[in-house]
Amino acid sequence: MSTKSHNRTAAESPGAVITSDAETGRLDGASRARIFSVLAVIVLFTEVAPMQYTIVAAALQKIAPTFPGVGANINWAIIIFGLIGAAASPLLGKMSDVWGKKRMFLVCGVLFTIGCVLSAVTDSWTVFLIGRALQATAIATAVIAYGLIRDLLPRAYVPLGLGITATGLGFSAITGPLLGGYLVDNYSWRAIFWVLAGFTVLMMPLVWLVVPESRLRVQERIDVLGAVLLSAGAGLTLVYLDKGQDWGWREPTTLAWLIGGIALLAVFVVVELKISRPIMDMQLLFHPRVALVLGGALFASFLIGVQSYALGYMTQSPDSATVTAGIEQATLGRIQQTTGQPMPTDAVQVTLDPGYSYGNSFTLLDFALRVALPQGVLAMICGVLAGLIARRIGARIPLVVALLVFVAAGVAYAVLPHTPTVFVWVSAVFGIGFGFYYASMPILMVEAVPQEQQGISLGMLGIMQSMGVAVGLAIVTACLTASPITAHISVAGQPMPDTVVPQLFADRGYELGFWFASGAALIALIIAVIMRHGRTPATGGTAH
């Protein structure tokens, strides 16, 4: 499709209101201080989503004991965030087009705050997940932020502004684990959610006072049915991927989840094609420039989800000596309580199945300082660098670099020894790809669509990234469930019943997860290599 015909399609779409730069409220002629103060507040407010993600993903190993019996399903604390975020992002993005981006920015902040409070006060796994679902609406703040930057910043600043917004993700990768480590090590995991709620409450007045409202409006209905079909279909499919190992992949009752999910997603596509104002524009979705960017985002995000969870959990797990000593003490205590007779401490012997090498016994603060900090610093630097490169030669090259790094890092995690040194160096290299990826993706999307389709297209990008993280975590959860660690216990030389060690999994489960995520990143790399889009300097959208 030519640029001219693409513009005509946008102009003729129902409810579209074509406006000039001045009519969107663009800050042409404003001072640099004014422009960058607006950008700074937008970026800081969007930190609520990546900040909580990096903290909670890193803290899952500390949160898990509060919900005994959950096992590998503790990953649903992250999966539900991606799943609900995927459904909420286009819905809230469309609402921002209709009712105002700044207004919906603040609505997301209120919902996020309520969710944080629920997760902070509960001992119920169900209520905790409800809180996480409400927090997931913060994912839409990034979508809305991209729209605000597109509408408000002078066009020359748009590519750089999007890169700085991605840099905010690098900033959260630094401060998130550091803050989370301090709070968890000195207080409890609940303090994480109280601090996040407080940060959001403090930021909302700044957004109200500093950020102007975009004047761009699209007059159309909100497609709630589409959001329900999308979230329900994706949810059923993820349950199948997550629980298939436990329930049996080919069992009819298990397959029913997959079939139901695919059926709902098919209905979603049919509905979106037929209604006049869909939550996702299917013609836009299937346009090569847009479809390739979205496909790359989906597959690349598998590794982002697996890496962020696995490194925090693996490094904070206890080493094998600590695990065996704990089981020996617990067994000895039970025997003495039952018999009422003292027993020598060396009477109980415990050995673990081979294949558990990754436990490093880090505190969360150790993880932040030794693993997350180098990765976050490099992500910050490379996010800005990618925005500058995109202005000179286009955003495709930064994306190719990012995906090459992703593939190499995923393979390294799978094949190299699970030592702190390996985790530090590989995660630092991964930070380079992380920064390049999150800067290049929104720039590519901005360059692909006209202004009137900005909110919906970036909503689609948010969907694919959130769904990619959720799918990656669901599959690695299945791999971990299939790789339990068994403790073999003997008392005075007599074997006792074996026991499965809770909350710990064999190396092979993580390695399979990394191999799978690396393969997905390779698919994303192939997409980026063949992509024709993004080979010319980014313009901030003036091509449309």
N, C-alpha and C positions, 0 to 999 in steps of 0.2 A: 504494500500500500504506500503510495507517495505521501509526502508531507502535506501536499495540498489536499488530497482526499481525506487524510487523517484529520486535518483541521475542519473540513466540512462535516465529517461525522460527528465531531465534538459539538460543533455549532448547532447541528440539527438534533442532538440528543434531547429527549424530553426534560424540561425543567432547567436546562443549562442557561446561565446568564453570563454572556461574554462582557467583560469589563476591561477598561484600560488599566495600565499600571497605577495611575493616580487613584483610580476608583477602588482599588484593592486596599489602599492605605499604605502603599509602599513608601519606605522612608528615604526616597530620593531627596538629596539636598540636606539631609540630617547630618549632624556631626558624627565623626567616628566614635566618640564617646557615647553618644546616644545609641548608635547602631549596635555597638558591642555590649552596652549595658542590657539592651533588650535581648540580644543573643545569649548573654551570660545567664540571665534569669530563666529563659526558656530551657537552656541546657541543664541548669541546676535542678529545675523542676522535673525534667525527664529522668533525672537520676533515681527517682523512687523505684522505677521498674528494674533497671540493671543492678542497682544497689542491693535491693532485697534478694534478687536472684543470686548474685555472687555470695552474699552472706548466707542465705538459707542453703544453697547447694553445698557450700563449704561446711556448714554446721549440721548437716543431716546425721552424721555419725554421733553427734551429741544430743540431737533431738530424739533419735530412735528409742532410747531406753524409756522415755516417758510413755511410749505407746507399745507395750510389750505385745508380742504376737503378730505385729505388722510385718516383720521380716523385710524382705527385699521390696515389699510394697511401700516402704518409706519413700521410695522414689515418686510416689503419687503426689507428694508434697510439691514436686516440681512439675510432674506431668499435668496435673490439673491446672496449674498456672499457665502452661502453654496451651492446653486445650481450650480453656475458657477465654484466654487472651486471644486465641485465633478466631473465636466466634465474636468476641466483643470488639476487636479492633476495627473491622470494616463497618460494623454497626455504629460505633462511636465516631469513626471517621466520617461516615455519611451524616450523622447528626451534627458534626462540627461544620460540615459544608452547609447544612440547612439552617442551623440555629446559632452558629458562631463558634469559631475555634477556641477562643479564649474562654468562653463560657463552658464548653465541654472539657477543656483543660482542668478547670476547677471542679467540675462534677467528678472527674476521674480521681482527683485528689481526695474528695470527701469519701468516695467509695473505698479507696485504698486505706484510708485512715480507719474506717469502720472494720474492714477486714483485719487489719493489724491488731486492733483491740480484741477481736474475737479469738484470734490465734494466740494472743498473749495470755488470756485468762482461762483457757479451757484445758481440761484433761481428757476430753472426748476426741477421738480421732475424727469422727464425723464433723463435729463443730470446727475442729482445726482445719479440715479441708474446705468447709464452707468459707471460713476466713480467707484461706488461700485463693478461693475462687473470686471473692470480692477484690482481693489485692490484684488479681490478674487484669482488672480493668486498667491498671496503670500501664500495661503494655501499649494501650492506645495513646498514651501521652507522647510516645515517640512518633506515631503516625501523625498526630495533630501537630506536633512540633515541626515536622517536615513541611506541613502545609503552611504553618505560620511563617517559617523561614522563607518559603517560596513566595508568600503573599506580601511580606513586610520588608524583607531585606532588599536593597538595591541589587539588580541582577548580577552585577560583577562580584557581589559577595556571596551569592547563593551557593556555588560549589564549595567554597571555603567554609561557609556556615554549616553545610551538611557534614563536611568533614570534621568540624569542631563538635557537632552533635554526636558523631560517632566517637570522637575523642572522649566525650563524657563517659562512654562505656569503659574506656581505659581507666579513667579517673575512678570510677566505681570499682573496677577490678583491684585498684590499690586500696582505697579507703574501706571498701566493703569488708574484706577479710580482716584487715587491721582492726576496724571498729568491732566487727563480730567477734574476733579473737579476744579482744580486751573485755567485752561484755560477757561472753560465755565463760572465760577463764576466771573472771572476778565476781560475776553475779550468776546468771543462768541464761539459757537460750531465750527465755521469755523477754529478757531485756532488749533483745534484738528488735522485736516488734514494737515495744514501747518507744524506742528511740526512732524507729522509722516513722511511726505515727507522729511523734513530736516534730521531726524534720518536715514532714508534709504540712503540718499545721502552721509552722513558721514560714514556709515558702508561699503558701496561698495568698497572704496579703501582698507579698512582693509581686507576684504575678498580676494581681488586681491593679496595683499602682503603676508598675513599670511597663508592662507589655500592652500595647494597643490592640484593640480588636480588629481582626481582618474584616474588610467590608465585602469580601467576596461571598456570595450566597448562591445556592442552587435550590430552586423551588421544586421539591418533590417529596413523595411519601417515604417513610422509613420502612424498609422491608424486614420486619421482625420475623416473619415466617422463614425467610431465607437463613437468618442467623440460627434459628432453632433447628432447622434441618441440617445445617452444616455442623453445629456443635454436637447434635445427637448422633449423626452418622459417624463423625470422627471419633466420638467417645466410644461407641460400640466397637469400632474397629480397633481402637487402642486397648480396650479391655481384652479382646481376643489376642492381640500381640503380647500383652503383658501376662495373661493367665493361661495361655495355650499350653505352656510347659506343664503347669500344675494339673490342668483339667484334661489334657490330651488333645493334641492339635486336630485330630481327625474325628473326635467324638461329636455326634450330631448336636448335642447341647452346646458344645463349644463353637462349632461351626455356625450355629445360629446367630451368635454375636457378630461374626464376620459378615455373614450374609445380610443380616439386618442393617449393619453399618453401611455396606456397599449399596444396598437398596435405597437407604435414606440419602446417601450422597448422590445417587443417580436421580432421585426425585428432586433433589436440590438443583441439579443442573437443568432438568426439564423446567422447573418452576422459574429459574432465573432467565431462561431463554424466552419464556412466554410472557412474563409480566413486563409492564412498561417501565418500571423504575426498580430494577433489581439491586440487591445489596452488592452484587458483583456483576459487572458488565462482561458477559461471556464473550462478546465480540472483541472487546479490549483484552480479555484474558487470553484468548487464543491468537492474538496478533503476534507474529514472531518476535518482535522486539521485546514485548512484555512477557510472553510465555517463556522465553529462554532465561530472562532474568529471574522469573519466579521459580522455574525449575531448578536453576542453580542455587537459589536461596534455600529451597526445600532440602536438597541433598547435602549441601554444605553444612546446614544447621544440625544434622545428625551428630557430627563430630563435636560441635560446640556443646551440645547437651551432654554427651557421654564424657567428654574431657572435664567439664566443669564439675560434674558429680563425682566421677571416679577418682580424680586426684585428691579431692578433699577427703573422701571416705577412706581411700587406701592409706594415705599418709597418717591419718589420725587413728587408724586401727592399731590395737596393741600387737607387739611382736609375739612370735610363737612361744617364747619362754614365759612371757606374761600370761598368755592364754592358758598354757598347760598348768602353770602354778595356780591360777585362779580356779580351774576345774578340780585340781587336786585338793585344794583347801575346801571347796564347797562339798566335795564327795566325802572327805574326812569328817567334816562337820555333821553331815547327814548321818553317817554311820555311828558316830559317837552319840548323837542325839537319840538314835533308835536303840542302840544297845546299852547306853549308859556307861560304857566302859571306855577308858582312855585307849588310844591307839597311836603307835609311833607315826611320826609325820612321813616317814619314808615308806610306809606300808602301802600307800596309794601311788600307782604309777599311771601316767597318762601320756599317750602318744597321739599325734594328729596325723590325718591323712597327708601324704606328701602333696606339695603343690600350693603351700601357703608361705609366700616369701615377702609379701609386700608390707606387712605391718611395721610402721616406723614409730608408733607411739607419740606422734606429734600432738601438742596442744593446738587449738585452733589458731592461736597467735603465732606459734611456730610455723604453721602452714602459711599464714599470711606473710610473714617476714621472709621465709626461705623460698617459697614457691610462687605465691600470688604477686608479690611485689615486683620481681623482675618482669613477669609477664605483663602486669598492668602498666609499668613505665614504658615498655616498648610499644604496647598497644596505643598509649596516648600519643607518643611521638609519631608512630606510623599512621595514625588516623589523620593528623594534620598533614603529614607528608603526602598521603594518598589524595587528599583534597587538592593540594597544590599541583601534583602530577596530573590529575584529571583536568585541571584548567589548561595545562600545556599540551597534553597529548591524548586526553580521553581517559575514561574510567575503566576501560576493559583491561589494560595492562596491569594496573593495581589488583584487579580481581584475579587475573591469571596468577600473579605472584602469590596472592593470598591462598589460593587453592593448591598451588604447588607445595606451599608450606604445610597446609592442612594434611595433605596426603602423606608427606614425609613424617610429620609429627605423629600421625595415627599409627603408621607402621612402626616407628621407633617405640612408641608406648607398648605395642604388641610384642615386639621381639627382644627388646633390651631388658636387662635385669631391673627389677623393681626396687631400685635404691634411691635414696634422697638425691644423690648427685644426678642421676638420670632424670628424675622428675624436675629438678631445678632447671637443667639445661634445655630439656625438650619443651617444657612449658614456656620458657623465655623465648625460644624460637617460635613457638605457637603464638605468642603475643604479637609478633610481627604480622603474621597472617591475620590475626584477630582484628588489628587496627586497620589494615588494608581492606579487609572484607567489609567491615561495618561502615567504612567511609565510601567505598566504591558502589555498593549496592543501591543506596538511595539516590546517588548521583545518576546512575544508569537509568533508574526509574523516572527521575525528573526529566531527563533528556528524551525519554521515550514517549511521553504523553503530553497533550496540551493542558493548559492550566485548569480548565474546567473538570478534568478527570484526575486532578492531583490527589484529592482526598481518597477516592476509591482505589486508585492504583497503589498508593502507599499503604492503604488498608490491606490490599492483596499481598503486598510484600510482608507486612506484619503477620498475616495469616501463615504464609509459607514458612517464615522463620520460626514462628511459635510451634507450628505443626511439626517441623523438622526436629526441633528440640524434643518435643513430646514423643514422637515416634522413635527417635534414637534411644531415649530413656526407657520406653516401654520394651524395646527389644533387648537392651542390655539387662533389664530386670528379668526377662525370661532366661537370658544366659546365666545370670547369677542364681536364679532359682534352681536351675539344672546343675549347679556346681556347689552343693553344700560342702562344708567341712565337717567331717566326722571325727569325734574324739573316742579313742579306744582305751577303756579303763580297766585296770586290774587292781585287786585288793589282796595283798599278801600272796601274790602270784596267781590268784584265781580271777579269770576274766569276768567282767561285769557287762551288763548291756551297754552297747555303744550309744553315744548321744550326739546329736547334731548341735554344733556350736551356733548359738543364735547370733544374728547380725554380722556374721563373717562368711566369706565365700572364697572358693578356691581361685587361684590365679587364672585358671583357664576361663572362668566366666568373664572376667574383665578383658582378657586377651581376645576372646571371641567378639566382645562388644567393640573393641578397638579395630579389629579386622573389618567388621561390618561397617563401621563408621568411615574407615579409610576407603573402602570400596565406594561408598556413597559420595565421598569427597572427590574421588576419581571421576565419577560420572559428572559431578558439577564442573570439574576442570575441563572435561571434554566439551561440555556445553559452552564454557567460556572461550575455549579455543576456536570453536566454529562460529561464535557469535559475530555478526557483522556490525552490531550496534556498539557504540562507545569507542570507536576508533578515531574520532575527531575530538578536538578540545571541547570540554564541557562549557556550555553557554549559560547555565542557570535557567534553561528553558526557553530561551529566545528563538530556538529553532522552530517552535510552534507559535 
